[in-house]
Amino acid sequence: MQRIKKFFTSKQMVTVVWVLGIMVLWEIGAFIVAGTKRSPENVLPHLYQIVQSVFSTKLVNGSQTAFQIVLSNAGLTLFRAGIGFLIGAGIGFLLALLMNLVMPIEKIVFPYLMVIQMIPILGMAPIILAITKDINKSRIVIAAILTFYPVATNTLAGFKSVEKEKHELMHSIAATKYEIYTKLLIPSSIPYLFTGLKISAPMAITASILVDTLQGGGGLGCMLSQSLKHAMTIYVFWQIVFFSAIVGILSYYLMSLIEKAVSPYKRIHK
Amino acid sequence: MKKIKEIVNKNSFATTVYPILFGVLIVVLWQTQILHKILGADTFTLPMPSRIFDIILANTDSIWTNVVATLIVAIGGLIVGSALGFMLGVLATFAPKWGAGGLTVIAAFNAIPIIAIAPIANNLTKDLSDNPEIRSMIAKMIVVTLTCMVPMSINVNRGMTELKPFSLDLMKSYAAENRTVFFKLRLPNSVPYIFTALRVSVPVCVISALVSEYFAEFIIGVGRQIRENIVLAQYATAWAYITVACAIGIILYIILLIAEGITLKGRK
């Protein structure tokens, strides 16, 4: 009982009220659109219509319902995004480590890290597609490129943030370089690493969907553009919009969950 | 004093020369086609730098019109989004509980892929104007606005609330009004945070402008030209536009860094 009471006065409640407020705004918009447009579902459908289309059993492309299409294609896209994300995070962390270990590498690489984020992803996609000759590989590569940049810069910032006194302490007890890294630098860089991961997890998903729009052959982005061209019901588009939004947000929270699991000190502070 | 100067000089020498050397090395490898062998690409998909440069020089007029279109969208969206984000951040400061909750919801917006917002914005603006150029520009600007709003609102809120210890108590002991606290304490305190937000949102505004162009109705803008040229298998022209897009992002970022240096001069 007390738990319920606590819940209603908690931060979550505030969030719930906000989400409800946005939903009300959406519905007002949908009513206005429904009154003025000929095909309102293309512009702003009611939320219940979208929910309805999720549960409808009507077959859209002969064998699958709208939601089945979304799920089966989501598997394709998200799996690739996940692999790319892991590879990118690994490379990013290693690069940050290298940059911290070897000064010239930091001097060389850091300016280019700034430049990499300016390069439009979709512009690179066909080039990578031409090089790897496989859309799945290019999805992974692009998700990895997008992930590695924030991870590398944030982890490097984590290494740099360690106080001088701690370094001096480690030197005074004659710790080896290996020990300094494993006992001091890497543990203290973990919160920064997760900041990077939180930024890049939704980006990896975005990238993977974007690459889908380049070519046929499945994936959320492919279905999204097909649905926009009215090759199938427009509700597939709306479902993908909500699905990708939810997955993007969930990926962020997944990273926070993992962070909490691997760093116990975080629980004490909050 | 002289020693310090020498160290600084040596340091900045390393900071500028190493990356430039690396860049030159890459360009040389690229031009001599060694890079193609490493990546397994051909000169058709990965044209030589000299050819890309030639194309940029030959098409300055059409590139310039596309650059202007992209810049209007990116900077317009950046300004509107940052202004909205600033207002939200200030509002959240005055209503901490509800405001902070609202900010978490808005932060969740950040996780929504741009490609999901872009078509919606397109549909929403269909009736705003008869001119497709204007209405697709508004649609693109909405996307950029949404993406730029989030970092600004969160950072401004932090800048307004994460004050120096006891400074708020000091203001209270002076019996300062809320307005005075805002203008004399919170606003100056939030300036570095505004620049932190801009460091995030300036690159993001360029990227979201480019991506929203892919979905826009009216075919203009650097991003759209990349895609159109790739569809036409004009890889060299696409690379020229990619180069231009990178240049836009980098130049905007440098302008931001200079502005930051001037504004925060006395602070560090």
Interface residues (C-beta under 8 A of the other chain):
Chain A: K11 V14 T15 V17 W18 V19 I22 T36 K37 N42 V43 L44 M103 P104 K107 I108 F110 P111 Y112 M114 V115 Q117 M118 I119 P120 I121 L122 G123 M124 P126 I127 A130 I131 P202 I205 T206 I209 L210 T213 G221 L224 L228 F237 I240 V241 S244 A245 G248 I249 S251 Y252
Chain B: A14 T15 Y18 P19 L21 F22 G23 L39 G40 A41 T45 L46 K97 W98 A100 G101 G102 T104 V105 A108 N110 A111 I112 P113 I114 I115 A116 P119 I120 N123 L124 K126 D127 P203 V206 I207 L210 V211 Y214 G223 I226 R227 I230 Y235 A238 W239 Y241 I242 A245 C246 I248 G249 I250 Y253
